[in-house]
Amino acid sequence: MMKLLALVCFALVAKTFAQARCGSSKQCAREECCVSLPYTSRCTPLAQNGSACSLRNDLDIYENNCPCTRGFACRENRDSSQMICVPEA
């Protein structure tokens, strides 16, 4: 059990460091945004259909989630009051 826990922790750390650091979304790949995390910011893939999302902003850096990828809009889910990506009308 301890080996499995250590492996999971290692995988999470490796994933965090594999993502590029950023100061704004302009420093990220086309289908990524800059997400602010504790102690750092990382380029993260844009949110997809049904995924949690953030509204686009002028600061070009986001907390927790990226905005939606093209063709989707970030809307409040009535059931959970969480913002999610839905197809644009």
N, C-alpha and C positions, 0 to 999 in steps of 0.2 A: 504494500500500500504506500509506503514512504517513497519507493522508487517511482511510482506512478505520479505522486504529488510533485516530486522533484522534476519529473519530465514535463508535467503541465506548466509548472512555474518557469522552467527554462524556455518552453515554447512561447509563452506569453512575453517574456523579456526579449526573446529573439525577434518576435513580430514587431514589438514596439520600436526596437532599434533599426529594423529593416526599413521602416517608413522614413522618408526624408523630412528633415526639420524645415520649418518655414517661418516667415514673418508676415506673409500675406498669401492669398491664394494665387497670386501672379507667379509665385515661385514653385507652384505645384504643376503636375501634368494636366493636360486638358480636361480629363474626366475626374479631377480631384479638387479638393478645397483644403484650406488650412484650418485645422481644428485645434483650439487651445485646450491643452491638458495641464494637469498640475505639473509645474516646473518646466514645461516645454510646449512646443506646438509642432504638430505633425501633418504632413500631407495625407489625406484620407480620401478614399473613393466617394464620389457623389452618391447621394441616396437614390435607391431604386424604387420601383413600384411596391407600395406596401411597407416600406422602411420608414423608420423615424427620420425626421428631417428638421432643418432650421430654415427660416425665411431668409432670403438674400438680404445683405446689408451693405452699407457704404464702407464699413471698416475692412471688409474682405477677409475677415477672420471670424471663425465661428466657435461656439461652445457646444460640446457634446456631439453634434451631428452636422453633416454637410447639407446644403440645399439639394433639391432634386436634380437629377440629370435631365437633359432636354426631353421635352414631350410630356413632362410630369409637373404637377404643381403641389406645393406644400400646403395641406389643408388640415384643419382640426378634425380628428376622429371623434364623432359624437359619443361613441361608447366609452372611450377612455380619456378624452380631452387631450390626447397626445397628438402632436403634429405628425402626419404621415404623407408620403408621396402618393398621389392619385393621378390617373391620366388627365391631361388638360382637356377641357370641353371644346 
